[in-house]
C-alpha cells in the first residue's frame, strides 16, 4: 500500500478553522479550551486568521494568541492601513512573521515540528482561481505559506511560493470541510466566526475584475465567493445531521471590526469563544468518541 493511502486511512478526525480577520480571536478562545481539556485531532486546516491561531494549537501554546493580540493590536506594524501605504501589506511582514514569533512572543517551533498533528493552510492560487491546501511541516522555512493564507485581497501583496502566486484562502474556500474530507478526515470539528444563521451576500465583483484583471480566474472566484461560502455552510449542516461534523460558532454576532485595535473588545470576543466551547464540551467529547 502506498504511503499516501495509509495516511488517508489513519487520519480520521480533523479540525477546520474559518478565518475572518480580528473575528478570529473567537477561534483562539475555542482552541485554548480544547487544549486545556486535552482534546486533539489528527489534522488541522486553517484559513487566514484560522491558520494564524491554528498553528499555536498545534504547538500547544495555550493563551499565546490572546496575549500577543492584546499586547500588539495598537502597534501600527501589527495591522493598519498605514502599512498598506508604506509597504503594500496591511500587516508588516517583518514584524508579524519574524520579529513577533521569533523574539517578542516566541512561537515554539520545536513543539510544532514534534507534534503528530498534520497542519495545513488554505491559500488562493491567483492563476487557477482555485484553493490550494498546503501542508506546513517547517514553520520557519514555510512561513510564507502562513503569510499567503492571511494576505487579504486588495490590501496585501501577492505572495509567491514554489512558483505559485497566492493570497488569502478565504477568497476561494473559506471553510474547507469538503477538501479535508477528501484528504481522509472523515469527521470534522468546524470552528466558525460567523453566527449560525449567517448568509454571505454578494460582493463588488467589478472591483475584483479591475484590480485583478491579470488573473481573471481569481476575479471570477471572488465574484462567486458568496455562493461558495453559502454552499459550504449548507454542506456543514448536512454533515452535522449525518454525525460527521460538530460545529462551534458564535452564540451571538461578533461586533468587532476586521482591524480592531481595542484590547477589551478582543478579550470580550475571545471570552465568548471560551464560553461557547465550554458549554458544548460534553457533546463534543461524545462526538469525538463515536465510531463511524
N, C-alpha and C positions, 0 to 999 in steps of 0.2 A: 504493500500500500504506500502511495506517495505521502511525503511528509505533510503536504498541504491538506490532503484528505484526512489524515489522522488528526490534525489540528481542528478541522471543522467538526469532527466527531466529539472531541473532548471539550471544546469551548461551548458552554451551554447557556450561561446567564450573563446578559450584558447590561450595561448602564449607558443610557443615551441622554446627553445633556444639550438642551437647546441653548442658543445664545440670547442676545438682547441687550448688549451694552451694559450699563450700570444695573439693569434689572437682574443681571447675572449674579449679583451679590445675594439674591434669594437662593440661588443654587448653592452658593458657598455655605449658607446656613444648613441646607439639606445635607450636604456632603459631610459637614462636621458631625452632625448627629449620627449619620451612618458609620463614620469612623469610630465615634465614641462607643457604639454598640457592636463593633466588630463585624459589621456587615460588609462583605466583599463580593467581588464579581470576577468572572473570567476575563472580561474585556470591558473597556470604557471607550466611548466615542464622544467627542465634544465638538461643538460648533461655535466658533468665535469666542464669546465670553465663557461658554460652556467648556471650551478647550482650555482656556486660561485657568479656570478653577479646577477642572478635572485633573490636571497634572499634579496639583498639590494633594489630591485624593490618592493618586497612585503612589506618591512619595510618602504618604501617611502623615502629613503635616497639619494637624488639627489647629484651627484658628489662624492660619497664616494669611488666608485671603482677606478676611475682615480686618486683620491687624494692619496689613500694608495698604489696603484701600483707604482706611480711615486716616492713616498717617500721611499718605501722599496724595489724596484726592485734590487737595488745594494747590499742589505743585503744578505749575503750568506745563512742566515737561511730561506729567503723567497723562493728561488728556486735555487738550484745549485747541480752540481754533487759531490761537497764536501759533501753535506748532504747524498747523496747515500752511500758514503764510510763510513761516520760517523754513520748514523742511519738506512740505508736501504731504506730511503724515499727521493725523490728528493726535497720535501718540508719538513721543520721542523714542525712536528706535534704540538708541544707545542707552538711554535712561531706563526704559521699561523692560528691555530684553537682555540687558547686560548688567548695568550698574545695580539695578534693584535686586535681581535674583542672585547675582554673584557676590554682592557686598552689603547692600543696605538691609535686606531681609532675605538671607541666603536660602535658596532652593536646595533641597537635599538631592543632588544629582545621583549620588551613590545609591540611596534608597530607591530612587526611581528605577535605576538600572537593575537593581536586585529584585524588584517586585516581579512576581509571576503574572501580574495583570498585563494583558496586552492593551496598548494605548494608541488610539487613532484620533486624528483630527480631520475635519471635513473642510476642504477648500474648493473654490470655484475656479475651473480652468477657463480662462477668457477665450481661448482659441476654439475650444469644443463647445463651450456653453454648458458643460456638464460638471457634476460634482466629482471630486476626487477624494477617496477615503484612504488616507496615508498614515501608515504606522510610524510612530516615533519610538525608537529604541535608545537613542543617544540624544538627550535633550540639548546638550551643548552643541553638538555637531549638526543637529537638525532644528535648531531654534527658529530658523526662517520658515519652517512649516507651521509652527505655532503662530508666528507673526502673520503669515499669509491668511490663516484661518480667521484671524481677528482684524484683518485690514479692511475697514469699512469702505464701500464704494464711494466715489466722488471725493472723499477726504483722505485717501491713502494712495501711496504709490503702488504700482503693480510689483509684486514680489516674484522674482524669478528663481526657481529652484529645479535643478535637474532637467533643465531645458523646458520647463513649464512656466507659463505666466499665470499667476494665481492671485486671488482675492478672497474676501470673506465667504466662508462656506454657506452662510445663510442665504446667499443670493440664488443658490441652486438647490439646496436641500437643508432646510432649517432644522428638521427633526429626522435624522437618518435611520429610522427604525427599520424600514424595509431593506435598506442596504445592509444593516447589521445582521438581520435575519438571514439574508443571502450569504453572509460571511460565516454563518454557523451558529449564531447566537439566537437560539430558538425562543427563549423567553427574555424579556427585557423590562427593566425598571426605567421609566422615562420621566425625566425632570423637566417640566415646562416652566417658562417665565411669563406666560400669559394665563389668565384665569380660564376656567373650564369651558365657558361659553364663548370665548373669543373667536371672532371670524375676521380674517385678514381682508382688507379692502384693496382694490387695485391701486397701484402707484402710478406716478407720472412717467409713463413709458417713453414719451417724447424726449425726456431728459436723457435717458439711457441711450436712446438711438443717436443722439447728438454727441454725448460725452464719450461713448464707447463705439463710435462709428467704425473704428478699425476692427472691432470684434462683434460683428452682427449676431453671432450665435449667443454670445453673452448678453447682448442687449435684448434679444428675444427672450432669454431666460428671465431677465429682470422684468420684462413685460408680463410674463406669466407666473411671476413669483407668488402672487396671492393664490393662484389656483393650486400650485404645487403644495403650498403650505396648508391650505384648507383640506386638500386630499390626504395629506399626512395625518391631520387631526382626525379625519374620518376613519382612516386605517387604524389608528391607535384605539379609537372607540370600539371598533370591531375586535381587535386583538384583546382588549380588556374583557369583552363578553366571552371570548374563547379561552380566557385564562392564560394568555400568552404575553400580556403586558400589565404592568402595575404603574399607575400614574401618580406622581406627586406634583401638584401645581398650586399656585397662589389661591388661597381661600377668599381673597379679595383682590381687587385691581391694584396693581403696583403703581402708585403715584410717584414715580421717580423718573427724572429726565435721563436721556442717554448719556449726558456728560455731567452728572450730578457732582457737585463739589461740597456737599453738606454731610459731614461725618455722622450727624444724628439721623439723617434720613437713611443713610447707608445701614446704620445699626438697626433701624426700625425694619427695613426690608429683610435684612439678614435674620433678625429675630423671628419674623413671620415664617421664613423658611424653616427655622428650627421648630417652631410650634407646630406647623403643618405636618412635619415629618414625625415628630414625637407622637402626635395624635394618631398616626397611621402605622406605628411600629408593629403592633400586634398583627394586623392584616398583612403587612409587608413580610414579616417573618413566615407566616403561613404560605404566602405566595412563593417565597424562596425555597421552602422545603417541599412543596408539592411536586410530585412526579408528573411528567407529561402524559 
